[in-house]
């Protein structure tokens, strides 16, 4: 019978180990989700940086186009610089929209979705009531010396009751 029932100490030890393993698992899951979220966000940020670079280059070409156009007032040079600048603006718009879409996806997911769900599951599991353990019974029988039958301490000068 002793083999089938565990002692209170071993039960508490097992619960402590399980809780520790659960917390370590939750931390590892959070780390993994943060890593994945940062990777997606960094790609979106990289695309926005690319859009900024191409936007800057487009501005440079637009300004050069305007300058050459004013100086030369000739169609071939001005048209060439204008076409290149318009091409850069199209690339800028495409990269900017793709980068914004990626960042919006990360934000829409709410970050650590799996970790939040797992924590809620753990809360639910821990909230279940444990089976009631009966309180130890008080000893019956004789009254210890120095106390009355109600459990009150008798003064040292009074004689014991018969």
N, C-alpha and C positions, 0 to 999 in steps of 0.2 A: 504494500500500500504506500509505503514511503517513496518507492520508485515512481509511482504514478503522480504523486502530488509534489510540486516544487515548494521549496521554502519561500517565505515572504521576501527574504533577502535576494534569492536568485530571481524571483519575479521582478523585483524592483531593478535589479541589475540588468535583466533582459530588456525591460521597458526603457531604461536609460540608454542602453546600446542602440536600440531601435530608433529612439528619438534622435540620438546623435547621428546615426546613419541617415535619417530622414532630412535633418538640417543640412548635412554635408551634401546630400543629393540635390536639395533645393538651391544651395549656393552654386553648385556646379552647373545646374540648369540655367540659373541666372547669368553666369559667366558666358555660357554658350550663346544664349539669346542676345546678350549685349554685343558679343563678337560679331554675330550675324547681322545685327542691326547696324553696327558701325561700318561693316563692309558695304552694305547697300547704300547707306548714307554717304560714304566716301565716294562711291561711284557717281552718285548724283551730284555731289560737290565738285568732283573732277569734271563732269560735263558742264557744270555752271562756270567753272574756271576756264574751260575751253571756249565757252560762249563769250566770256569776258575778253579773252585773248583775241578771238576773231572779231569781236566788236571793236576792239581797239585798232586792229589792223584795218578794218573797214573804215573807221574814222580817218585814219592816216591816208588811205587811198582816196576817200572822198575829198579830203582837203587838198591832196595833190592834184586830183582831177579838177577841182575848182581853180586851183592856181594855174595849172597848165592851160585850162580852158580860157581863163582870163588873159594869159600871156599870149598864147598862140591864136586863140579864136579860130582854130582849125579843127574840123570835125574828126579826122582820123585819130589824133592823139587823145583828144578829149573823150571820144567815144570808147577808145580802148581802156582808158583808166576807169571810166564809168561802168563798163561791163564787169571789170574785175571787182570793183567796189560792190556792185549789186550782188555778185556771186558770193562775196564774203558776208554780206547781210543775210542772204538766204541760209548759209551755213550757221551763222550766229542764231538765227531764229529757230532752226531745227534743233541745235544743241541745247539752247535755252529751254525749249519746250520739253525735250526729253529729260533733262536734268530736273526740271520742276516736277515732272510726272513721277520720277523716282523718289524724290523727297516727299511728295504728297502720299505716296504709297507707304512709306515708313511711318509717317505721322498717322495715317488712317488705321494702321495696324495696332496702334496704341502701345508700341514698344514691346514689353515682355509678356506677351499673351500667354504663352505656355506656362511660364513661371507663376503668373497670377492665378491661372486655373489650377495648377498643382497645389498652390498654397491654400486655395479655397477647399480643395479636396481634403487636404491635411487637417484644416480647421474642422471640417464636417466629421472626419474620422475621430478626432480628438474630443469633439463635443458629445459624442455618444456616451451615455452614462455607463459607468463601470458597475458590475454586479455588487449589490450591497453586501458588505462584510459585517457579520454580527459583532456587536461590542462584547468584550470579555465580560463574563458574569462575575458579579461581586461575590466574594466568599461569604458563605452563610455559616451559622453555628455560633461559636463563642465570640464574645465581645472582648477586644483587647484590653488589657489592664490600663487604667488611667483614663478610660472613656466611659460614657454612659451608654445605655442601650440605644439611644438615638444618635450616637456618634460624637456627641459633644465631649470636650475635654473636661474632666473633673478636676476641680482645684485640689492641690496637694494636701490642704489641711482638713478636707472633709473626709469622713470615714466612708468606706465602701458600703453600698446599699446591699441589704441582705436579700 
